[in-house]
Amino acid sequence: MRKALLITVNTLILVLAATAAFAAEGAAVVGPVAAWATAIGMGIAAAGCGIGQGFGLKAACEGTARNPEAGGKITVTLILGLAFIESLSIYALVVNLILLFVQPLGA
């Protein structure tokens, strides 16, 4: 009973908060500072993730070359690691989009 009440109250609060957020009259104008900041931030994040993925792939290729029997396990670990690295770049994209559209710095 308590859990259902908590879920209901949380849902009500979120719906009321969303209503207030969407009731804003003017659209925020994105300034050039915010646009440049998000572009540079995403560029740094993508470059870092690309370098990390390159190092991971290099190590996996070297490991498979040294021990071909372990290729299957190395491939599974490589794919999992690449997914984790790629998620960091997706998180950076989400943060940059939030900075760009929700809280514009230039407005």
C-alpha positions as CSV (number, residue, x, y, z in Angstrom):
1,M,0.0,0.0,0.0
2,R,2.8,2.4,0.9
3,K,4.6,1.7,-2.3
4,A,1.6,2.4,-4.4
5,L,1.0,5.6,-2.6
6,L,4.6,6.7,-3.1
7,I,4.4,5.9,-6.8
8,T,1.2,7.9,-7.2
9,V,2.6,10.9,-5.3
10,N,5.8,10.9,-7.4
11,T,3.8,10.6,-10.6
12,L,1.6,13.5,-9.6
13,I,4.6,15.7,-8.7
14,L,6.3,14.9,-12.0
15,V,3.2,15.7,-14.0
16,L,2.7,19.0,-12.2
17,A,6.4,19.9,-12.7
18,A,6.2,19.1,-16.4
19,T,3.1,21.2,-16.8
20,A,4.9,24.2,-15.2
21,A,8.0,23.6,-17.4
22,F,6.0,23.5,-20.6
23,A,4.0,26.6,-19.7
24,A,6.9,28.9,-20.5
25,E,5.9,31.6,-22.9
26,G,9.1,32.5,-24.7
27,A,11.5,30.1,-26.4
28,A,15.1,30.4,-25.2
29,V,17.6,31.7,-27.7
30,V,20.8,29.8,-27.8
31,G,23.8,32.1,-27.8
32,P,27.0,31.6,-29.7
33,V,29.0,30.9,-26.5
34,A,26.7,27.9,-25.7
35,A,26.9,26.6,-29.2
36,W,30.7,26.8,-29.3
37,A,31.0,25.3,-25.8
38,T,28.9,22.3,-26.7
39,A,30.7,21.8,-30.0
40,I,34.1,21.8,-28.3
41,G,32.8,19.6,-25.5
42,M,31.4,17.0,-27.8
43,G,34.6,17.1,-30.0
44,I,36.8,16.4,-26.9
45,A,34.5,13.6,-25.8
46,A,34.4,12.0,-29.2
47,A,38.2,12.3,-29.6
48,G,38.8,10.7,-26.2
49,C,36.4,7.9,-26.9
50,G,37.9,7.3,-30.3
51,I,41.4,7.1,-28.9
52,G,40.3,4.7,-26.1
53,Q,38.5,2.5,-28.7
54,G,41.7,2.5,-30.8
55,F,43.8,1.4,-27.9
56,G,41.3,-1.3,-27.0
57,L,41.2,-2.7,-30.5
58,K,45.0,-2.6,-30.8
59,A,45.3,-4.6,-27.6
60,A,42.6,-7.1,-28.7
61,C,44.4,-7.7,-32.0
62,E,47.7,-8.2,-30.3
63,G,46.2,-10.6,-27.8
64,T,44.5,-12.6,-30.6
65,A,47.8,-12.7,-32.5
66,R,49.7,-14.0,-29.5
67,N,47.0,-16.6,-28.5
68,P,44.6,-17.4,-31.3
69,E,42.7,-19.9,-29.1
70,A,41.6,-17.1,-26.8
71,G,40.1,-15.1,-29.8
72,G,36.5,-15.8,-28.8
73,K,36.9,-14.6,-25.2
74,I,38.9,-11.6,-26.3
75,T,36.3,-10.6,-28.9
76,V,33.5,-10.7,-26.3
77,T,35.5,-8.7,-23.9
78,L,36.4,-6.2,-26.6
79,I,32.8,-5.7,-27.7
80,L,31.7,-5.1,-24.1
81,G,34.5,-2.7,-23.5
82,L,33.8,-0.8,-26.7
83,A,30.1,-0.5,-25.7
84,F,31.1,1.0,-22.4
85,I,33.5,3.5,-24.1
86,E,30.7,4.4,-26.6
87,S,28.3,5.0,-23.8
88,L,30.6,7.7,-22.4
89,S,30.4,9.5,-25.7
90,I,26.6,9.2,-25.6
91,Y,26.5,10.6,-22.1
92,A,28.6,13.5,-23.2
93,L,26.1,14.1,-26.1
94,V,23.2,14.1,-23.7
95,V,24.9,16.5,-21.3
96,N,25.9,18.8,-24.2
97,L,22.3,18.8,-25.5
98,I,21.0,19.6,-22.0
99,L,23.5,22.5,-21.8
100,L,22.5,23.7,-25.2
101,F,18.7,23.6,-25.0
102,V,17.7,23.5,-21.4
103,Q,20.0,26.0,-19.8
104,P,21.5,28.2,-22.6
105,L,24.6,30.0,-21.5
106,G,24.2,32.9,-23.9
107,A,20.7,33.9,-23.0
